[in-house]
Amino acid sequence: MDPESCMPESLNKRNNPAAIAVMILVLLAATLACGFGGGSGSSNDVEATANALAQSISLTATAGAGENPGTGSQDVVGTAQANATQQAQAIQATADALSNLSEQEIEATRQAFAPILAELPKYDVDPDKGRPAWIHPPVTIDLEGYMSFDYANQYLGTVAADFVMSSEITWNTQFGTSGCGFALRNNGNEEAFDQYIVAATRGGSGRVAFILMAGGEILNTKDFYAYGIDNTFNFRNDTTNRLTVVMRGPVVQIYTNDTLISEFDVNDPPRQPFIPPAPTPPPDADTNPEAAAAYELAKDEYNQIVGQINAEFRSRQEAFRETDVEFEKGFVAMVALSESGRTQCSFNNTWLFLIED
């Protein structure tokens, strides 16, 4: 089957609003890390910022869905459902085609994969329980501009359920908030994206962000400090790190330079956000009216922020509970995400191995 015939149209539109929404969230998740130079700062700080920003990202996707004048919400939902059905059929057709490859084709691919198969045990993967999908030619994604993104994959028609995806990524980014990584188990439905994003950034001496998007909405984010666990991680420009993601059902394992930096279940609910400390009243509040007034203003602003954080967290919790966030299979791609200026992500020795226990 020609990969173009079942390529997700959403991945073929560089500027579609939902994809931009995902890109922005990744950038914002990376932005959190930049405030934690050398790895300082708690995971609570990361969650607080991510939770506070998530709603604006979701609104970006929602606004994009309503760009066409006169399009009602029912029409949008109907289109999304139709696209979801079409993409599901394409996914199944592609999976069937892959399963019908000749023994000669499988063996040729396996021979090219021989060095990679020898590396799979590093990720606790048995090379005899699965099959090679593809080895991607070297590719560089070069972006310029504000909040831009792009993707790359010559084999977009390949469908991945359980898998290992890995790439040596060399980056040069003007801002540490820009990142390089993967889009995983994408359903190809631009009106109602289901997908996972894993992206490494230079911020905070090296971090990796995980973003879960279901039905076009951001439902969960996770942020991991890579350098503090992987002492070989190099966040500087023009350096190379290997990013590897292993997915078995709902379990995600993220490796940098063959070091496991996180393992989690996509069904793990959003964490309670960090609440920043309340402003401290001035010691001379009784004798200094200006200081007292400034404190009252700061306290009111603080209460509003805390209320917003808690409301958004409750909303995300409810949406998470009501949504199936365990995507069984989908498309994969390499992605580059630029906050501003020029961003270059070079992907080398990139490969996909399909696990079949």
Phi, psi and omega per residue, in radians:
M1 nan 2.351 3.083
D2 -1.153 2.153 3.138
P3 -0.972 -0.562 -3.123
E4 -1.098 -0.474 -3.063
S5 -1.206 -0.414 3.135
C6 -2.170 0.345 3.094
M7 -1.131 2.328 3.071
P8 -1.051 2.149 -3.115
E9 -1.063 -0.546 -3.137
S10 -1.072 -0.586 3.130
L11 -1.410 -0.113 3.139
N12 -1.764 0.150 -3.133
K13 -2.213 1.766 -3.010
R14 -1.086 -0.516 -3.026
N15 -1.951 0.385 -3.140
N16 -1.249 2.458 -2.953
P17 -1.053 -0.675 -3.101
A18 -1.140 -0.736 3.121
A19 -1.130 -0.687 3.090
I20 -1.078 -0.658 3.112
A21 -1.047 -0.761 3.114
V22 -1.092 -0.796 -3.125
M23 -1.017 -0.796 -3.116
I24 -1.085 -0.710 -3.132
L25 -1.091 -0.728 3.112
V26 -1.043 -0.767 3.141
L27 -1.090 -0.718 3.140
L28 -1.189 -0.680 3.081
A29 -1.078 -0.659 3.097
A30 -1.211 -0.612 3.140
T31 -1.020 -0.604 3.117
L32 -0.959 -0.726 -3.013
A33 -1.201 -0.466 -3.028
C34 -1.156 -0.395 3.117
G35 -1.403 -0.049 -3.055
F36 -2.022 1.119 -3.115
G37 -0.993 2.397 3.113
G38 1.163 0.231 3.060
G39 1.592 0.067 3.099
S40 -1.277 2.846 -3.096
G41 1.731 2.541 -3.037
S42 -1.676 2.846 3.071
S43 -1.144 -0.457 3.080
N44 -1.082 -0.685 3.098
D45 -1.055 -0.741 3.141
V46 -1.074 -0.824 -3.108
E47 -1.122 -0.675 -3.125
A48 -1.064 -0.795 -3.114
T49 -1.207 -0.736 -3.140
A50 -1.072 -0.762 -3.129
N51 -1.139 -0.688 -3.111
A52 -1.169 -0.502 -3.064
L53 -1.639 -0.287 -3.003
A54 -1.039 -0.680 -3.058
Q55 -1.114 -0.692 -3.130
S56 -1.150 -0.556 3.101
I57 -1.194 -0.758 3.125
S58 -1.088 -0.653 3.128
L59 -1.128 -0.570 3.088
T60 -1.057 -0.801 3.127
A61 -1.153 -0.709 3.139
T62 -1.097 -0.759 3.123
A63 -1.083 -0.668 3.135
G64 -1.116 -0.620 -3.127
A65 -1.180 -0.386 -3.105
G66 -1.840 0.382 -3.086
E67 -1.142 -0.559 -3.086
N68 -1.391 2.103 -3.131
P69 -1.032 2.420 3.059
G70 1.459 0.044 3.140
T71 -1.493 2.014 3.139
G72 -1.437 2.875 -3.091
S73 -1.107 -0.613 -3.142
Q74 -1.148 -0.648 3.109
D75 -1.131 -0.734 3.135
V76 -1.079 -0.796 3.128
V77 -1.093 -0.755 3.140
G78 -1.083 -0.748 3.100
T79 -1.088 -0.755 3.139
A80 -1.052 -0.759 -3.135
Q81 -1.136 -0.716 3.127
A82 -1.118 -0.761 3.118
N83 -1.115 -0.700 3.140
A84 -1.064 -0.748 3.125
T85 -1.112 -0.771 -3.134
Q86 -1.087 -0.775 -3.121
Q87 -1.179 -0.646 3.101
A88 -1.061 -0.733 3.109
Q89 -1.126 -0.683 3.118
A90 -1.140 -0.718 3.113
I91 -1.043 -0.815 -3.106
Q92 -1.152 -0.689 3.137
A93 -1.114 -0.721 3.126
T94 -1.153 -0.740 3.112
A95 -1.046 -0.730 3.120
D96 -1.102 -0.722 -3.139
A97 -1.115 -0.723 3.129
L98 -1.123 -0.641 -3.111
S99 -1.240 -0.262 -3.106
N100 -1.765 0.224 3.088
L101 -1.070 2.578 -3.130
S102 -1.234 2.785 3.112
E103 -1.079 -0.614 3.136
Q104 -1.133 -0.750 3.128
E105 -1.122 -0.729 3.129
I106 -1.120 -0.737 -3.103
E107 -1.176 -0.674 3.125
A108 -1.099 -0.757 3.115
T109 -1.148 -0.679 -3.128
R110 -1.135 -0.650 3.119
Q111 -1.124 -0.739 3.086
A112 -1.135 -0.465 -3.109
F113 -1.485 -0.090 -2.984
A114 -0.862 -0.850 3.126
P115 -1.102 -0.572 -3.133
I116 -1.261 -0.702 3.125
L117 -1.022 -0.610 3.129
A118 -1.186 -0.392 -3.122
E119 -1.542 -0.304 -3.037
L120 -1.009 -0.644 3.117
P121 -1.017 -0.382 3.059
K122 -1.019 -0.522 -3.106
Y123 -1.796 0.318 3.136
D124 1.030 0.699 3.131
V125 -2.087 2.248 3.120
D126 -1.443 2.046 -3.116
P127 -1.105 -0.316 3.123
D128 -1.508 -0.071 -3.136
K129 -1.982 1.162 3.141
G130 2.736 -2.952 -3.124
R131 -2.663 2.610 3.086
P132 -1.130 2.485 3.051
A133 -1.758 -1.031 3.111
W134 -2.855 2.754 2.924
I135 -2.018 2.126 -3.005
H136 -1.553 2.401 3.033
P137 -1.072 2.707 3.091
P138 -0.983 2.461 -3.139
V139 -2.581 2.497 3.086
T140 -2.110 2.254 3.029
I141 -1.757 2.093 -3.068
D142 -2.058 2.006 -3.078
L143 -2.040 2.622 3.027
E144 -2.502 2.315 3.097
G145 2.196 3.090 -3.059
Y146 -1.537 2.269 3.092
M147 0.851 0.996 3.130
S148 -1.958 2.815 3.136
F149 -2.686 2.843 3.031
D150 -2.769 2.926 -3.104
Y151 -2.318 2.924 3.066
A152 -2.659 2.347 2.970
N153 -3.112 2.042 3.098
Q154 -1.317 -0.191 -3.062
Y155 -2.098 0.830 -3.072
L156 -1.103 -0.354 -3.141
G157 -1.326 -0.192 3.135
T158 -1.235 2.343 -3.135
V159 -1.880 2.321 -3.100
A160 -2.082 2.293 3.018
A161 -1.819 -1.512 2.977
D162 -1.671 2.397 -2.965
F163 -2.879 2.955 2.892
V164 -2.156 2.213 3.047
M165 -2.155 2.333 -3.013
S166 -2.546 2.594 3.112
S167 -2.759 2.523 2.952
E168 -1.536 2.048 -3.017
I169 -1.939 2.119 3.030
T170 -1.896 2.228 -3.034
W171 -2.183 2.683 2.952
N172 -2.526 1.860 -3.071
T173 -2.202 2.463 3.132
Q174 -1.246 -0.511 -3.138
F175 -2.206 2.494 3.116
G176 -1.161 -0.237 3.131
T177 -1.392 -0.162 3.079
S178 -1.432 2.729 -3.048
G179 -2.619 2.941 -3.141
C180 -2.362 2.449 3.133
G181 3.108 -2.502 -2.988
F182 -2.265 2.572 2.842
A183 -1.799 2.283 -2.962
L184 -2.255 2.457 3.132
R185 0.860 0.787 3.106
N186 -1.319 2.304 -3.108
N187 -1.473 -0.089 3.077
G188 1.305 0.182 -3.088
N189 -1.789 1.785 -3.011
E190 -1.189 -0.398 3.089
E191 -1.413 -0.337 -3.079
A192 -2.643 1.219 -3.110
F193 -0.999 2.292 2.772
D194 -1.988 2.180 3.112
Q195 -3.041 2.841 2.990
Y196 -2.016 2.511 3.060
I197 -2.118 2.309 2.983
V198 -2.163 2.116 -3.096
A199 -2.425 2.333 3.058
A200 -1.643 2.555 3.135
T201 -2.353 2.848 3.116
R202 -1.468 -0.211 -3.079
G203 -1.053 2.533 3.086
G204 1.057 0.590 -3.118
S205 1.170 0.211 3.043
G206 2.130 1.958 3.122
R207 -2.411 2.835 3.062
V208 -2.249 2.301 3.140
A209 -1.903 2.473 3.025
F210 -2.088 2.272 -3.122
I211 -2.228 2.277 3.098
L212 -1.899 2.164 3.140
M213 -2.177 2.183 -3.120
A214 -2.272 2.263 3.126
G215 1.037 0.504 3.127
G216 1.458 0.091 -3.110
E217 -2.067 2.517 3.028
I218 -1.379 2.060 -3.095
L219 -1.932 -0.319 3.136
N220 -2.831 2.616 3.050
T221 -2.429 2.581 3.048
K222 -2.400 2.556 -3.102
D223 -2.338 2.284 -3.048
F224 -2.200 2.381 3.086
Y225 -1.452 1.946 -3.064
A226 -1.388 -0.835 -2.998
Y227 -1.105 -0.568 -3.124
G228 -1.170 -0.368 3.119
I229 -1.820 -0.780 3.120
D230 -1.727 1.709 -3.068
N231 -1.237 -0.138 3.096
T232 -1.625 -0.099 -3.114
F233 -1.115 2.259 -3.123
N234 -2.043 1.992 -3.066
F235 -1.538 -0.100 -3.050
R236 -1.292 2.768 3.111
N237 -1.116 2.638 3.092
D238 1.098 0.515 3.030
T239 -2.041 2.901 -3.023
T240 -2.147 2.348 3.000
N241 -2.303 2.549 3.056
R242 -1.641 2.208 3.059
L243 -1.880 2.222 -3.131
T244 -2.315 2.330 3.100
V245 -2.169 2.238 3.053
V246 -1.965 2.232 3.098
M247 -2.189 2.164 3.008
R248 -2.221 1.893 -3.057
G249 1.002 -2.229 -3.113
P250 -1.506 -0.050 -3.030
V251 -1.589 2.256 -3.139
V252 -2.005 2.299 2.999
Q253 -2.102 2.256 -3.135
I254 -2.029 2.206 3.118
Y255 -2.065 2.481 2.882
T256 -2.147 2.227 -3.135
N257 0.913 0.734 3.092
D258 1.173 0.247 3.067
T259 -1.861 2.201 3.124
L260 -1.250 2.073 3.134
I261 -1.842 -0.288 3.087
S262 -2.891 2.555 2.998
E263 -2.423 2.271 -3.072
F264 -2.750 2.980 3.125
D265 -1.869 2.324 -3.130
V266 -1.102 -0.313 3.119
N267 -1.459 -0.080 3.059
D268 -1.069 2.200 -3.051
P269 -1.229 2.844 3.060
P270 -0.990 2.476 -3.133
R271 -1.419 2.646 3.076
Q272 -0.997 2.201 -3.094
P273 -1.214 2.636 3.050
F274 -1.261 2.306 3.080
I275 -1.758 2.096 -3.113
P276 -1.132 2.690 -3.137
P277 -1.133 2.567 3.135
A278 -1.244 2.667 3.104
P279 -1.082 2.557 -3.125
T280 -1.551 2.257 3.119
P281 -1.130 2.514 -3.136
P282 -1.205 2.528 -3.133
P283 -1.136 -0.411 -3.115
D284 -1.849 0.551 -3.090
A285 -1.023 -0.569 -3.093
D286 -1.293 -0.411 -3.059
T287 -1.998 -0.118 -3.093
N288 -2.165 1.616 -3.093
P289 -1.024 -0.657 -3.115
E290 -1.145 -0.761 3.122
A291 -1.138 -0.684 3.124
A292 -1.126 -0.717 3.141
A293 -1.162 -0.715 3.115
A294 -1.104 -0.673 3.115
Y295 -1.133 -0.768 3.132
E296 -1.076 -0.679 3.097
L297 -1.131 -0.786 3.127
A298 -1.103 -0.660 3.141
K299 -1.169 -0.700 3.100
D300 -1.102 -0.760 3.121
E301 -1.113 -0.702 3.123
Y302 -1.082 -0.794 -3.136
N303 -1.092 -0.644 3.108
Q304 -1.156 -0.730 3.141
I305 -1.132 -0.785 3.130
V306 -1.077 -0.736 3.108
G307 -1.076 -0.701 3.125
Q308 -1.168 -0.761 3.128
I309 -1.030 -0.833 -3.102
N310 -1.153 -0.701 -3.141
A311 -1.132 -0.750 -3.135
E312 -1.180 -0.636 3.113
F313 -1.153 -0.752 3.107
R314 -1.091 -0.695 3.126
S315 -1.128 -0.729 -3.140
R316 -1.203 -0.677 3.081
Q317 -1.024 -0.806 -3.112
E318 -1.118 -0.789 3.130
A319 -1.102 -0.681 3.136
F320 -1.114 -0.753 -3.133
R321 -1.112 -0.580 -3.040
E322 -1.578 -0.021 -3.016
T323 -2.068 2.431 3.001
D324 -1.406 1.880 -3.071
V325 -1.773 0.128 3.137
E326 -1.712 1.668 -3.115
F327 -1.482 2.163 -3.001
E328 -1.314 -0.631 -3.100
K329 -2.839 2.883 3.138
G330 3.014 -2.981 -3.106
F331 -1.484 2.761 3.090
V332 -2.284 2.725 3.120
A333 -2.804 2.792 2.963
M334 -1.542 2.488 -3.096
V335 -2.340 2.626 2.985
A336 -2.220 2.452 -3.035
L337 -2.350 2.150 -3.026
S338 -2.051 2.202 3.076
E339 -1.301 -0.743 3.124
S340 -2.987 2.930 3.130
G341 1.163 -2.652 -3.081
R342 -1.767 2.402 3.122
T343 -2.305 2.223 3.081
Q344 -2.156 2.205 3.056
C345 -2.151 2.000 3.112
S346 -1.836 2.164 -3.117
F347 -1.875 2.114 3.140
N348 -2.254 2.678 -3.129
N349 0.857 0.852 -3.129
T350 -1.632 2.303 -3.095
W351 -2.585 2.792 3.116
L352 -2.290 2.226 3.084
F353 -2.104 2.233 -3.113
L354 -1.614 2.107 -3.138
I355 -1.475 2.303 -3.139
E356 -2.373 1.401 -3.138
D357 -1.189 nan nan
